């Protein structure tokens, strides 16, 4: 089960084993894919978790530098924060594209891939 958290997080919970699979997943598509990989006991779950951890780290940094940019009055600091924000944002976009490509790859046998690719 994938549940939305307090903010923009998703929590993945296994009802049968009554344990959390992964908490605070930031990207919805990876939350669905991790839940499905857990259900089918796919060895690819570790790759998905690693990509999600990397994505969430850059996402947190990106929001932090956006906050600093909005709060500062110093123009040089604003430029620095803007550059760091852009760097982390581009990494987030790249990782999201990588996760989406991973999910859509038909060789991984994810149900969501079959639905999206209209192969059912």
Secondary structure, 3 states (H helix, E strand, C coil): CEEECCCCCEEEEECCCCEEEEEEECCHHHHHHHHHHHHCCCCCHHHHHHHHHHHHHHHHHHHHHHHHHHHCCCHHHHHHHHHHHHHHHHHHHHHHHHHHHHHHCHHHCCHHHHHHCCCC
